[in-house]
């Protein structure tokens, strides 16, 4: 049962990670460029900072899940 949960969590985090990475902009436009919604965030820099933090957290969840499944620690 726990393995099934980890598979689901790793799949969901992988898909979310793909979306979050695609939201990053090489020129710093990032989230603010989507639909001209830059006024929603206090500043462009804070939007990128939050996006970087969220991407790091999702990446850590994905790595831990794959590690647990791959090495058979959870049975």
HELIX and SHEET records of a PDB file:
HELIX    1   1 UNK A    2  UNK A   23  1                                  22    
HELIX    2   2 UNK A   30  UNK A   40  5                                  11    
HELIX    3   3 UNK A   44  UNK A   70  1                                  27    
END                                                                             
